[in-house]
Amino acid sequence: MIQWIIISVAMGLLVLATILGGSTLVPDVQTAIFFVLLAVAACALASIVGLGGGLVIVPVLIFLGLSPPIAAFSSLAATMSNATASSMVYAKQRRIEYKEAVKLGLMAIPGSVLGAALSKDAGVDLYSVLLAGILISAGVYVYIRPRLRNRPHPGTFIFLSISVGVSFFAGVVSSYFGIGGGVIFVPLLVILSGMSVMRAAPTSIMALLLTSVAGIVTHGVLGDTAAILALLLSAGGLLGGMAGAKLSREVGERYTRILVLVTMIAAAITLIWNSSALDIT
């Protein structure tokens, strides 16, 4: 039942994008199909490890010449759809810690608003280098995650301070780069809360639903919108999120970590290369 609802909504978004017609960012059917498939692949991979999908989508959009705010807005649309579909599937699997998800999401919302506002003045070169750093750090984290075990005791001042500060930073990262805050939420849940990866990833995905909505609204108010592109990425995000959540129990964690590390490093290299090419021209 859930999967048919998700598929129906995704088809509805594609129909709406068709009715609205083409745009400078999506000039033909082939380009539209490319963006949908990009979101499907990115969000399927991301939902398995508790990320939003923007880690793959944003570098591609920047490489294609979109401004950082438009790329962030469009990616957050895919992240919101991914989080919605994945949360529905993970809820059925009973793998979400709702209290933690809501807490992280609410603490990150102020940061999401700030991140969207800051991205307005982001230069492509600096933006690319910073995002590349985030990508590599996230990839290394995903790979070495099982080795990180020490954490402060829950309820202590240090624990609460770190939780609030890191959640706020996750919100800033989410909206500034358009990648969602999963790269921050998942390690926070694993390292500080001692949550298993199998529960941390779904919990992170649900928290992303709150941060992505806040980021989208803020970007919309600032005028950083691309409606047709956002609709296409949202449709792909729904399908990819559903697929990733269903596959998460079947994919071996070791190979998933390696795949994510390789993907993030490749995306970071692409960003830096593209930034260097812009400097030369």
Secondary structure, DSSP 8 states (H G I E B T S, - for coil): -HHHHHHHHHHHHHHHHHHH---SSS-SHHHHHHHHHHHHHHHHHHHHHT--SHHHHHHHHHHTT--HHHHHHHHHHHHHHHHHHHHHHHHHHT---HHHHHHHHHHHHHHHHHHHHHHTT--HHHHHHHHHHHHHHHHHHHHHGGG------TTSHHHHHHHHHHHHHHHHHHHHHSS-SHHHHHHIIIIIS---HHHHHHHHHHHHHHHHHHHHHHHHHTT---HHHHHHHHHHHHHHHHHHHHHTTTS-HHHHHHHHHHHHHHHHHHHHHHHHHHHH-
